[in-house]
């Protein structure tokens, strides 16, 4: 077959991993070690008959090197493949495929269709991101966001997006290739100046909770920790229709969780959650709260700040034991710093920490000397 019949322009539009997949089926040897231009040139040589295709004889079901491929219908057979890869998710309901015949062997390559994806964006310090599909909790089903898309769409952590993901390779996460819709924040919460504390939104015993403040409530009975925290959140939501109320259950036990009536947004972090996942989950939830706080006042009732501190300490120490890491208090205070009233606005975040402080004496000392002074009460 004349090599000129191959539409090289279409092959050139394929992504490198897609082109390598085609090359393997055509018998190009070790396409992963070749550049894109070299792969296209190898395809030319094989199709024109100037070079024999190569196949790994150790793979079950593959033809031997001596056997050759019939390329008579190559152009027609690969057209659906090229069209599907250059015009992706418009044909979402159809799974394109192409067939290569080699003597008695017939290989059918099915291409997984692109599919819709939605979730909260979690941006990594290195510039790439992930779409969290399981609420705010990391999972092995999350979708990879290339740094180019992060920059193009100004993506930030906490943003909710809807887009299209594409299969990359077995054992690897799907990759985001297009964004259909996204939240557009009105500013950067972290860069906005904080103002004085606002109106009273709740009273607990002798504590008056003012908007924009951060408060610590010691819960003596660990059994009722989550029940008490949820009761506080419900009371705030009931008496303040103009605020958005959220509650975080840290290291929760299923049998101790109160019944959720939908009046507040709940983040439930189970007791068996790994420390790193717990930290990522809390930070992403707070990032989403900061976006919400640009347009409305947000009240967060947080249970188990001491448990979050323990998780930070374990991650920071690694295998160096349980000694209190000097950076642990900085991480905890960074959470407290999210609470503020935005200057000249009724928006902002109020943080109410409900805790039983069932931690080591060293951790209690850290809270006493480095953390407690940052609370408003």
Secondary structure, DSSP 4 states (H G I P E B T S, - for coil): --GGGS-HHHHHHS-HHHHHHHHHHHT-TTGGGS-HHHHHHHHHHHHHTSS-----TTSTTPPPTT---B-TTHHHHHHHHHHHHHS-GGGTT---EEEEEETTEEEEEEPPPPEEEEEEEEE-TTS-EEEESBTTB--TTPEEE-HHHHHHTT--TT-EEEEEEE--STTS--EEEEEEEE---SS-GGGSPEE----EEEEETTEEEETT-EEEEE-S-GGGHHHHHHHHHHHHHHH-TTEEEEEEEEEE-GGGPPPP-SSSEEEEEETT--HHHHHHHHHHHHHHHHHHTTTSEEEEEEE-HHHHHHHHHHHHHTTS-SSPPTTHHHHHHHHHTT-EEETTSS-EEEEEEEE---S-HHHHHHIIIIIGGGS--
